Amino acid sequence: MRLLILFLFLIFNTALISCERDSNISPTENHSEIYFPPLDSDNWQTQSPAQLNWDAGVMENLYNYLSENGTRAFLILKDGKIVVEKYWGSKIVETGDFDQNSMWYWASAGKSLTSLLVGLSQQNKLLDIGDRTSKFLGKGWTSLPENKEDLITIRHQLTMTTGLAIEEDNLDCTTPGCLKYGVDAGTQWYYHNAPYTLLRKVLENASNRDYNSLTDELLEQTIGLKGNWVMTGDNNVYWSTARDMARFGILILNKGAWDQKIILSDQNYFKEMTTTSQPFNPSYGYLWWLNGKDEIVLPGSTNILPLSFAPNAAQDMITAAGKNGQYLDVIPSQNLVVVRMGEAPSDSLVPVIFHNKVWEYLDQIMD
């Protein structure tokens, strides 16, 4: 782990200065110019990189880099319109052509989708994020003494601060025997999958609906998503097309509104979701990664690193990030949404390095 931290520090140290620069794209004063694709059609307005004066030569270099690193889908949206939409076949599994209709897993990028579902459920008065988790999962959902279990709230699940023991062999396991006392809730940040996964049961019990039905009712019908949650082992994984992930990005770019329809009216929740949520990891909101902060704690570690999530990207970028390099980047200052789906990058130690390299190319392309 020390070698990993040192390697990451060396990779990012030369780029830290970029966190202090202004975005290269003139910010849009408001989001009134955002295009919203129709809910029941594949027709989607586009604009070309040439119209935006992007560098075509560097664009080809980016495509090569993405292809060499197992990318299956890559989209860039500007003002909601598709500027780049590229697909590649699998280099690992022969599954035929991959296109705009192909489904792919979000991995932990689905956490950010869950975060919005929690906000919508709170808006509908199904729960309050200050509620004890045991209100919805019952007493004894952990192996903790009752007084310690009662400290854990939905907010702690959203912020990775439940305090549950992190020394377990399987941090995906959600049975009480795997959920032991570590520290008091709210006193430590650690990227622990199990308490996040249990948000599914919290939402199901709060709404008396299964998770896919709830997602469809609160979100998919309103913005045209057609994905599905699938339990894979202990994990709850969302599958969709790359365009579906882009739709979710447009919704976040527009602060929870779709065209003239306000979906998330609770702007206090939206602000809390997309800003630092606890004092231990400045780069983490409610299951969203935040760029432009001075420090970060990465998954699998308790060490604070003096760097930002993606030094080559705009400071105001927020990211839904998942295993093997599943990324949804939302950049309000540039009215951009970027989607990457695919296999694990072949030449990167961890996907965060690959992600930052992609933004090195994008910074050159858009400059």
LOGUTOR-557085 format. One record per residue (C-alpha): residue number from 1; residue in three letters; z negated, y, x negated. Coordinates in Angstrom, 1 decimal, decimal comma. Layout:
# LOGUTOR-557085
  num  residuo      up   north    east
  NUM      ALA       Z       Y       X
...
***
This chain:
# LOGUTOR-557085
  num  residuo      up   north    east
    1      MET     0,0     0,0     0,0
    2      ARG    -0,8     2,4    -2,9
    3      LEU     2,7     1,8    -4,3
    4      LEU     4,2     2,5    -0,9
    5      ILE     2,3     5,8    -0,6
    6      LEU     3,3     6,8    -4,1
    7      PHE     7,0     5,9    -3,5
    8      LEU     7,0     7,9    -0,2
    9      PHE     5,4    10,9    -1,9
   10      LEU     8,0    10,9    -4,7
   11      ILE    10,8    10,6    -2,2
   12      PHE     9,7    13,4     0,0
   13      ASN     8,0    15,7    -2,5
   14      THR    11,3    17,4    -3,6
   15      ALA    12,1    18,0     0,0
   16      LEU     8,9    19,6     1,2
   17      ILE    10,2    23,1     0,7
   18      SER    12,7    22,4     3,5
   19      CYS     9,8    22,4     5,9
   20      GLU     9,4    26,1     5,4
   21      ARG    13,0    27,1     6,0
   22      ASP    14,4    28,3     9,3
   23      SER    16,8    26,1    11,2
   24      ASN    20,4    26,5    10,2
   25      ILE    21,6    26,6    13,8
   26      SER    20,9    29,8    15,8
   27      PRO    18,3    28,9    18,5
   28      THR    19,3    29,1    22,1
   29      GLU    17,1    31,6    24,0
   30      ASN    16,7    29,2    26,9
   31      HIS    18,0    25,9    28,2
   32      SER    20,2    27,3    31,0
   33      GLU    23,3    26,2    29,0
   34      ILE    22,3    22,5    28,9
   35      TYR    24,8    20,1    30,5
   36      PHE    23,4    17,2    32,6
   37      PRO    25,6    14,2    32,9
   38      PRO    26,1    12,8    36,4
   39      LEU    23,7    10,1    37,6
   40      ASP    26,3     7,6    38,8
   41      SER    29,2     8,1    36,4
   42      ASP    30,2     7,3    32,8
   43      ASN    32,0    10,6    32,6
   44      TRP    30,2    12,8    30,1
   45      GLN    31,3    16,2    28,9
   46      THR    32,1    16,4    25,2
   47      GLN    32,8    18,9    22,4
   48      SER    34,2    18,1    19,0
   49      PRO    32,5    18,7    15,6
   50      ALA    35,5    21,0    14,8
   51      GLN    34,6    23,3    17,7
   52      LEU    31,1    23,7    16,2
   53      ASN    32,6    24,2    12,7
   54      TRP    30,8    21,1    11,4
   55      ASP    31,9    19,7     8,0
   56      ALA    34,2    16,7     8,6
   57      GLY    34,0    15,5     5,0
   58      VAL    30,3    15,1     5,1
   59      MET    30,5    13,6     8,5
   60      GLU    32,6    10,7     7,1
   61      ASN    29,9    10,2     4,4
   62      LEU    27,3    10,0     7,1
   63      TYR    29,3     7,4     9,1
   64      ASN    29,6     5,3     5,9
   65      TYR    25,9     5,6     5,3
   66      LEU    25,0     4,6     8,9
   67      SER    27,5     1,7     8,8
   68      GLU    26,1     0,4     5,5
   69      ASN    22,6     0,4     6,9
   70      GLY    23,0    -1,7    10,0
   71      THR    23,5     1,0    12,6
   72      ARG    24,8    -0,1    16,0
   73      ALA    24,9     3,2    17,8
   74      PHE    24,8     6,8    16,8
   75      LEU    25,0     9,8    19,1
   76      ILE    24,7    13,5    18,7
   77      LEU    24,4    15,8    21,7
   78      LYS    24,7    19,6    21,5
   79      ASP    23,7    21,4    24,7
   80      GLY    23,7    18,0    26,4
   81      LYS    27,4    17,4    25,6
   82      ILE    28,4    14,5    23,4
   83      VAL    29,6    15,7    19,9
   84      VAL    29,4    12,4    18,1
   85      GLU    29,4     8,9    19,6
   86      LYS    30,0     6,0    17,2
   87      TYR    29,4     2,3    17,5
   88      TRP    29,4    -0,6    15,0
   89      GLY    29,3    -4,3    15,3
   90      SER    26,3    -6,2    14,0
   91      LYS    26,2    -7,2    10,3
   92      ILE    23,4    -9,7    11,0
   93      VAL    24,1   -11,3    14,3
   94      GLU    27,6   -12,0    15,7
   95      THR    27,3   -10,6    19,2
   96      GLY    30,8    -9,2    19,6
   97      ASP    31,7    -5,5    20,0
   98      PHE    29,0    -3,0    20,6
   99      ASP    29,9     0,0    22,8
  100      GLN    28,5     2,5    25,3
  101      ASN    27,6    -0,3    27,7
  102      SER    25,7    -2,5    25,2
  103      MET    22,0    -2,8    25,6
  104      TRP    19,6    -2,5    22,6
  105      TYR    15,8    -2,4    22,2
  106      TRP    13,9     0,8    21,7
  107      ALA    11,0    -1,0    19,9
  108      SER     8,2     1,6    19,5
  109      ALA    10,4     4,4    20,6
  110      GLY     9,5     3,1    24,1
  111      LYS     6,0     4,4    23,5
  112      SER     7,3     8,0    24,1
  113      LEU     8,9     6,8    27,4
  114      THR     5,5     5,4    28,4
  115      SER     3,8     8,7    27,5
  116      LEU     6,0    10,6    30,0
  117      LEU     5,2     7,9    32,6
  118      VAL     1,5     8,5    32,1
  119      GLY     2,1    12,2    32,6
  120      LEU     4,0    11,6    35,8
  121      SER     1,4     9,3    37,1
  122      GLN    -1,3    11,9    36,4
  123      GLN     0,8    14,5    38,2
  124      ASN     1,0    12,1    41,2
  125      LYS    -2,8    11,8    41,0
  126      LEU    -2,7     8,1    40,3
  127      LEU    -4,9     8,6    37,3
  128      ASP    -6,4    11,2    34,9
  129      ILE    -5,9    10,7    31,2
  130      GLY    -9,6    11,5    30,8
  131      ASP   -10,4     8,4    32,9
  132      ARG   -12,1     5,4    31,2
  133      THR    -9,6     2,7    30,5
  134      SER   -12,1     0,2    32,1
  135      LYS   -11,6     2,0    35,4
  136      PHE    -8,1     0,3    35,6
  137      LEU    -8,6    -2,8    33,3
  138      GLY   -12,1    -3,7    34,5
  139      LYS   -15,3    -4,2    32,4
  140      GLY   -14,9    -6,5    29,5
  141      TRP   -11,2    -5,8    28,6
  142      THR   -12,5    -5,6    25,0
  143      SER   -15,2    -7,5    23,1
  144      LEU   -17,1    -4,2    22,7
  145      PRO   -20,6    -3,6    24,0
  146      GLU   -20,3    -1,9    27,4
  147      ASN   -21,5     1,5    26,1
  148      LYS   -18,8     1,5    23,4
  149      GLU   -16,1     0,2    25,7
  150      ASP   -16,8     3,0    28,1
  151      LEU   -16,1     5,6    25,4
  152      ILE   -12,4     4,6    25,4
  153      THR   -10,2     6,7    27,8
  154      ILE    -6,5     6,7    28,6
  155      ARG    -6,2     9,8    26,3
  156      HIS    -7,4     7,6    23,4
  157      GLN    -4,7     5,1    24,1
  158      LEU    -2,1     7,9    24,1
  159      THR    -3,3     9,3    20,8
  160      MET    -4,0     6,0    18,8
  161      THR    -7,7     6,9    18,6
  162      THR    -9,4     4,0    20,5
  163      GLY   -11,5     3,1    17,5
  164      LEU   -10,8    -0,6    18,0
  165      ALA   -11,0    -2,7    14,8
  166      ILE    -7,9    -2,6    12,6
  167      GLU    -8,8    -5,6    10,4
  168      GLU    -7,4    -8,1    12,9
  169      ASP    -4,6   -10,4    11,8
  170      ASN    -2,6    -9,7    15,0
  171      LEU    -2,7    -6,0    16,0
  172      ASP    -0,4    -6,8    18,9
  173      CYS    -2,9    -9,1    20,6
  174      THR    -4,3    -7,7    23,8
  175      THR    -6,9   -10,3    24,7
  176      PRO   -10,6    -9,2    24,6
  177      GLY   -11,2   -11,5    21,6
  178      CYS    -8,7    -9,5    19,6
  179      LEU   -10,1    -6,1    20,6
  180      LYS   -13,3    -5,7    18,6
  181      TYR   -15,4    -2,7    17,7
  182      GLY   -14,3    -0,7    14,7
  183      VAL   -15,6     2,9    15,2
  184      ASP   -16,4     5,0    18,2
  185      ALA   -13,4     6,1    20,2
  186      GLY   -12,0     9,5    19,2
  187      THR   -13,2     9,3    15,5
  188      GLN   -10,3     7,7    13,8
  189      TRP    -6,4     7,5    14,1
  190      TYR    -4,7     4,2    13,5
  191      TYR    -1,3     3,0    14,7
  192      HIS    -2,6     0,1    16,8
  193      ASN    -0,1    -1,5    19,2
  194      ALA    -2,5    -3,5    21,5
  195      PRO    -4,2    -0,6    23,2
  196      TYR    -0,9     1,1    23,7
  197      THR     0,6    -2,0    25,2
  198      LEU    -2,3    -2,1    27,7
  199      LEU    -1,1     1,2    29,1
  200      ARG     1,4    -0,9    31,0
  201      LYS    -1,5    -2,6    32,9
  202      VAL    -3,3     0,7    33,4
  203      LEU    -0,2     2,2    35,1
  204      GLU     0,5    -1,0    37,1
  205      ASN    -3,0    -1,2    38,4
  206      ALA    -3,2     2,6    39,1
  207      SER     0,1     2,5    41,1
  208      ASN     0,0    -1,0    42,5
  209      ARG     3,6    -1,5    41,2
  210      ASP     5,1    -3,5    38,5
  211      TYR     6,1    -1,6    35,4
  212      ASN     9,9    -1,7    35,9
  213      SER     9,5    -0,6    39,6
  214      LEU     7,3     2,3    38,6
  215      THR     9,7     3,4    35,8
  216      ASP    12,6     3,2    38,2
  217      GLU    10,8     5,3    40,9
  218      LEU     9,3     7,9    38,6
  219      LEU    12,1     8,3    36,1
  220      GLU    15,2     6,2    36,1
  221      GLN    16,5     7,2    39,6
  222      THR    16,1    10,9    38,7
  223      ILE    18,0    11,0    35,5
  224      GLY    20,3     7,9    35,7
  225      LEU    18,6     5,5    33,3
  226      LYS    19,4     1,9    33,8
  227      GLY    17,1     0,2    31,3
  228      ASN    14,5    -2,5    31,7
  229      TRP    11,1    -3,3    30,2
  230      VAL    10,9    -6,8    28,7
  231      MET     7,7    -8,5    27,5
  232      THR     8,4    -9,9    24,1
  233      GLY     5,4   -11,9    22,9
  234      ASP     2,5    -9,4    23,2
  235      ASN     4,8    -6,4    23,1
  236      ASN     6,3    -4,4    26,0
  237      VAL     9,9    -3,4    24,9
  238      TYR    12,3    -1,2    26,7
  239      TRP    16,0    -2,0    26,5
  240      SER    18,9     0,3    27,4
  241      THR    22,2     1,7    26,2
  242      ALA    22,3     4,5    23,6
  243      ARG    23,5     6,9    26,3
  244      ASP    20,4     6,1    28,4
  245      MET    18,2     7,0    25,4
  246      ALA    20,3    10,2    25,1
  247      ARG    19,6    11,0    28,8
  248      PHE    15,9    10,7    28,1
  249      GLY    16,4    13,0    25,2
  250      ILE    18,0    15,6    27,4
  251      LEU    15,1    15,4    29,8
  252      ILE    12,6    16,1    27,0
  253      LEU    14,8    18,9    25,6
  254      ASN    14,6    20,5    29,0
  255      LYS    10,8    20,1    29,1
  256      GLY    10,8    17,6    31,9
  257      ALA    13,4    19,1    34,2
  258      TRP    16,8    17,5    35,1
  259      ASP    19,3    20,2    36,1
  260      GLN    17,6    22,0    38,9
  261      LYS    15,1    19,2    39,6
  262      ILE    11,6    19,6    38,2
  263      ILE    10,5    16,0    37,3
  264      LEU     7,4    16,8    35,2
  265      SER     5,9    20,0    36,7
  266      ASP     2,7    19,6    34,7
  267      GLN     3,7    21,7    31,7
  268      ASN     0,2    21,5    30,2
  269      TYR     0,7    17,8    29,8
  270      PHE     4,1    18,3    28,3
  271      LYS     2,6    20,7    25,8
  272      GLU    -0,2    18,3    24,9
  273      MET     2,3    15,4    24,6
  274      THR     4,5    17,3    22,1
  275      THR     1,9    19,0    20,0
  276      THR    -0,9    17,6    17,7
  277      SER    -3,2    15,6    19,9
  278      GLN    -6,2    14,8    17,6
  279      PRO    -7,6    16,1    14,3
  280      PHE    -6,7    13,0    12,2
  281      ASN    -2,9    12,9    12,1
  282      PRO    -1,3    16,3    12,7
  283      SER     2,1    14,7    13,0
  284      TYR     1,3    12,7    16,2
  285      GLY     1,2    13,9    19,8
  286      TYR     0,9    11,6    22,8
  287      LEU     3,0     8,7    21,4
  288      TRP     5,5    11,1    19,9
  289      TRP     6,0    11,9    16,2
  290      LEU     6,0    15,6    15,4
  291      ASN     7,9    17,2    12,5
  292      GLY     7,0    20,3    10,5
  293      LYS     3,4    19,5     9,9
  294      ASP     1,6    19,6     6,5
  295      GLU     0,2    16,1     6,7
  296      ILE     1,0    12,7     8,2
  297      VAL    -0,6     9,3     8,5
  298      LEU     2,1     6,5     8,7
  299      PRO     1,8     3,2    10,7
  300      GLY    -0,2     0,6     8,8
  301      SER    -2,2     3,1     6,8
  302      THR    -5,2     5,3     7,1
  303      ASN    -4,2     7,5     4,2
  304      ILE    -3,2    11,1     4,8
  305      LEU     0,0    12,1     3,0
  306      PRO     0,8    15,7     2,2
  307      LEU     4,3    15,7     3,8
  308      SER     6,1    16,1     7,1
  309      PHE     7,8    13,4     9,2
  310      ALA    11,3    14,4     8,2
  311      PRO    11,5    17,3     5,7
  312      ASN    15,2    17,6     6,0
  313      ALA    15,1    18,2     9,8
  314      ALA    14,1    21,3    11,8
  315      GLN    10,4    21,9    11,9
  316      ASP    10,2    21,8    15,7
  317      MET    11,8    18,3    16,0
  318      ILE     9,9    15,7    18,0
  319      THR    10,8    12,0    17,6
  320      ALA    10,5     8,7    19,5
  321      ALA    10,5     6,2    16,7
  322      GLY    10,6     2,5    16,6
  323      LYS    10,8    -0,5    14,3
  324      ASN    14,0    -1,1    12,4
  325      GLY    15,1     2,5    12,7
  326      GLN    15,3     3,2    16,4
  327      TYR    15,2     6,9    16,7
  328      LEU    15,5     9,6    19,4
  329      ASP    15,3    13,1    17,9
  330      VAL    14,9    16,1    20,1
  331      ILE    15,3    19,5    18,4
  332      PRO    14,7    22,4    20,9
  333      SER    15,6    25,2    18,4
  334      GLN    19,1    23,7    18,1
  335      ASN    19,5    22,2    21,5
  336      LEU    20,2    18,9    19,8
  337      VAL    19,5    15,3    20,7
  338      VAL    20,2    12,6    18,2
  339      VAL    20,1     8,8    18,9
  340      ARG    20,2     6,0    16,4
  341      MET    20,0     2,3    17,3
  342      GLY    20,5    -0,7    15,1
  343      GLU    19,1    -3,2    12,6
  344      ALA    16,7    -2,4     9,8
  345      PRO    18,3    -0,1     7,2
  346      SER    19,3    -2,3     4,2
  347      ASP    18,6     0,2     1,4
  348      SER    15,3     1,8     2,6
  349      LEU    11,8     0,7     1,9
  350      VAL    10,7     2,0     5,4
  351      PRO    12,8     3,5     8,2
  352      VAL    11,2     7,0     7,7
  353      ILE    13,1     7,3     4,4
  354      PHE    16,4     6,3     6,1
  355      HIS    15,7     8,7     8,9
  356      ASN    15,2    11,6     6,5
  357      LYS    18,3    10,7     4,6
  358      VAL    20,3    10,9     7,9
  359      TRP    19,0    14,4     8,3
  360      GLU    20,0    15,3     4,8
  361      TYR    23,6    14,6     5,8
  362      LEU    23,2    16,3     9,2
  363      ASP    21,8    19,4     7,5
  364      GLN    24,9    19,6     5,3
  365      ILE    27,2    18,9     8,2
  366      MET    25,8    21,6    10,5
  367      ASP    25,1    24,2     7,8
***
